[in-house]
């Protein structure tokens, strides 16, 4: 799960960092909707974490737990959509997906640690989530306040810093190879 998160956070940072370039693959009329991309991508990351967490109930042959978690997550999505879409539109849909996926993910983790404990490297995972959030804040600031070439330059450095952190902390064999 840790390496899944590393890869998806990197993909998230790349998409956010180069959104000013990537937006050109869709029509200009849709650019206003791109503000949902970080929310939807974060929700997708949580779906992947939920999938990683789902193995505990498959291993103990209690797959009904997956139906419970997915059902509760779905109820969260539907409830938020019914309440907030009339006022906030598609932004509410994005947040509904984010919160529904977060609900299923958290429930699967909490129940899973009681039913079939797995020793996830939570400290390391939390560090990556915090670094990803911090770098996302930098990228968002740069995209809003710098010219496109300047923002792309800073965003590239931020992405390189993330990759450097991954190599230094989680790929010691790569570092050993370069030291030779």
C-alpha positions as CSV (number, residue, x, y, z in Angstrom):
1,X,0.0,0.0,0.0
2,X,2.9,2.4,0.8
3,X,4.3,2.1,-2.7
4,X,0.8,2.5,-4.2
5,X,0.5,5.8,-2.3
6,X,3.9,6.9,-3.4
7,X,3.2,6.3,-7.0
8,X,-0.3,7.9,-6.9
9,X,0.9,10.9,-5.0
10,X,3.6,11.4,-7.6
11,X,1.0,11.1,-10.4
12,X,-1.2,13.6,-8.6
13,X,1.7,16.1,-8.2
14,X,2.6,15.7,-11.9
15,X,-1.0,16.3,-13.1
16,X,-1.4,19.3,-10.8
17,X,2.0,20.6,-11.6
18,X,1.5,20.5,-15.4
19,X,-2.2,21.3,-15.5
20,X,-1.5,24.4,-17.5
21,X,-0.1,22.2,-20.2
22,X,-2.5,19.2,-19.8
23,X,-5.5,21.4,-20.1
24,X,-4.9,21.8,-23.8
25,X,-6.0,18.2,-24.5
26,X,-9.6,19.2,-23.7
27,X,-11.7,22.0,-25.1
28,X,-11.4,25.5,-23.7
29,X,-15.1,25.4,-22.7
30,X,-14.3,22.7,-20.1
31,X,-11.4,24.4,-18.4
32,X,-13.6,25.9,-15.7
33,X,-14.4,22.3,-14.6
34,X,-10.7,21.4,-14.1
35,X,-11.0,22.7,-10.5
36,X,-12.5,19.4,-9.6
37,X,-9.5,17.4,-10.8
38,X,-7.5,17.5,-7.5
39,X,-10.6,16.5,-5.5
40,X,-11.5,13.6,-7.9
41,X,-7.9,12.4,-8.0
42,X,-7.6,12.4,-4.2
43,X,-10.9,10.5,-4.0
44,X,-9.4,8.0,-6.6
45,X,-6.3,7.6,-4.5
46,X,-8.6,6.7,-1.5
47,X,-10.4,4.2,-3.6
48,X,-7.1,2.6,-4.3
49,X,-6.2,2.5,-0.7
50,X,-9.6,1.0,0.1
51,X,-8.8,-1.7,-2.5
52,X,-5.5,-2.4,-0.8
53,X,-7.2,-2.5,2.6
54,X,-9.8,-4.9,1.3
55,X,-7.6,-8.0,1.4
56,X,-8.2,-8.6,5.0
57,X,-11.8,-9.6,4.6
58,X,-11.0,-11.6,1.5
59,X,-8.4,-13.6,3.5
60,X,-10.8,-14.5,6.2
61,X,-13.6,-15.2,3.7
62,X,-15.9,-12.4,5.1
63,X,-16.5,-10.4,1.9
64,X,-19.8,-9.1,3.3
65,X,-17.6,-6.5,5.0
66,X,-16.8,-5.1,1.5
67,X,-20.6,-4.7,0.9
68,X,-21.0,-2.9,4.2
69,X,-18.2,-0.5,3.6
70,X,-19.1,0.2,0.0
71,X,-22.8,0.6,1.0
72,X,-22.0,3.1,3.7
73,X,-19.6,5.0,1.3
74,X,-22.3,5.0,-1.3
75,X,-24.9,6.3,1.2
76,X,-22.5,9.2,2.0
77,X,-22.1,10.0,-1.7
78,X,-25.8,9.9,-2.3
79,X,-26.6,11.9,0.8
80,X,-24.1,14.7,0.0
81,X,-25.3,14.8,-3.6
82,X,-29.0,15.1,-2.7
83,X,-28.3,17.8,-0.1
84,X,-25.6,19.9,-1.8
85,X,-25.8,19.4,-5.6
86,X,-28.8,21.8,-6.0
87,X,-26.7,24.6,-4.5
88,X,-23.1,23.8,-5.4
89,X,-23.4,21.7,-8.6
90,X,-20.7,19.4,-9.8
91,X,-18.3,20.6,-7.0
92,X,-20.6,18.9,-4.6
93,X,-20.4,15.7,-6.6
94,X,-16.6,15.8,-6.5
95,X,-16.6,16.3,-2.7
96,X,-19.2,13.6,-2.3
97,X,-17.0,11.1,-4.1
98,X,-14.0,12.2,-2.0
99,X,-15.9,11.9,1.3
100,X,-17.6,8.6,0.3
101,X,-14.3,7.0,-0.6
102,X,-12.7,8.4,2.5
103,X,-15.5,6.8,4.6
104,X,-15.1,3.4,3.0
105,X,-11.3,3.6,3.4
106,X,-11.4,4.6,7.0
107,X,-14.0,2.0,7.9
108,X,-12.1,-0.8,6.2
109,X,-8.9,0.2,8.0
110,X,-10.5,0.5,11.5
111,X,-12.5,-2.7,11.2
112,X,-9.7,-4.6,9.5
113,X,-7.2,-3.8,12.3
114,X,-9.7,-5.4,14.8
115,X,-10.5,-8.4,12.6
116,X,-7.3,-9.2,10.8
117,X,-4.5,-6.8,11.9
118,X,-1.9,-5.9,9.3
119,X,1.1,-3.9,10.3
120,X,1.1,-1.0,7.8
121,X,4.0,1.5,7.9
122,X,1.6,4.2,9.0
123,X,4.4,6.7,10.0
124,X,6.0,6.5,6.6
125,X,2.7,6.6,4.8
126,X,1.7,9.7,6.9
127,X,5.0,11.4,6.0
128,X,4.3,10.8,2.3
129,X,0.7,12.1,2.6
130,X,1.9,15.2,4.4
131,X,4.8,15.9,2.0
132,X,2.3,15.4,-0.9
133,X,-0.1,17.9,0.7
134,X,2.7,20.4,1.3
135,X,4.0,20.1,-2.3
136,X,0.4,20.3,-3.6
137,X,0.0,23.6,-1.7
138,X,3.2,24.9,-3.3
139,X,2.1,23.9,-6.7
140,X,-1.3,25.4,-6.2
141,X,0.3,28.7,-5.0
142,X,2.7,28.8,-8.0
143,X,0.0,28.0,-10.5
144,X,-2.1,30.9,-9.1
145,X,0.6,33.5,-8.6
146,X,3.4,32.9,-11.1
147,X,3.6,33.1,-14.9
148,X,3.1,29.7,-16.6
149,X,6.8,29.3,-17.4
150,X,7.8,30.2,-13.8
151,X,5.2,27.9,-12.3
152,X,6.2,25.0,-14.5
153,X,9.8,25.5,-13.4
154,X,9.0,25.6,-9.7
155,X,6.6,22.7,-10.1
156,X,9.2,20.6,-11.8
157,X,11.6,21.3,-8.9
158,X,8.9,20.3,-6.4
159,X,8.3,17.0,-8.3
160,X,12.0,16.3,-8.5
161,X,12.2,17.0,-4.7
162,X,9.4,14.4,-4.2
163,X,11.2,11.8,-6.3
164,X,14.5,12.5,-4.5
165,X,12.7,11.9,-1.2
166,X,11.4,8.6,-2.4
167,X,14.8,7.5,-3.7
168,X,16.6,8.6,-0.6
169,X,14.1,7.1,1.9
170,X,12.7,4.1,0.2
171,X,15.2,3.0,-2.4
172,X,18.5,2.6,-0.7
173,X,19.7,0.2,-3.4
174,X,19.5,3.0,-5.9
175,X,21.6,5.2,-3.6
176,X,24.2,2.4,-3.1
177,X,24.5,2.0,-6.9
178,X,25.3,5.7,-7.4
179,X,27.8,5.7,-4.5
180,X,29.9,3.0,-6.3
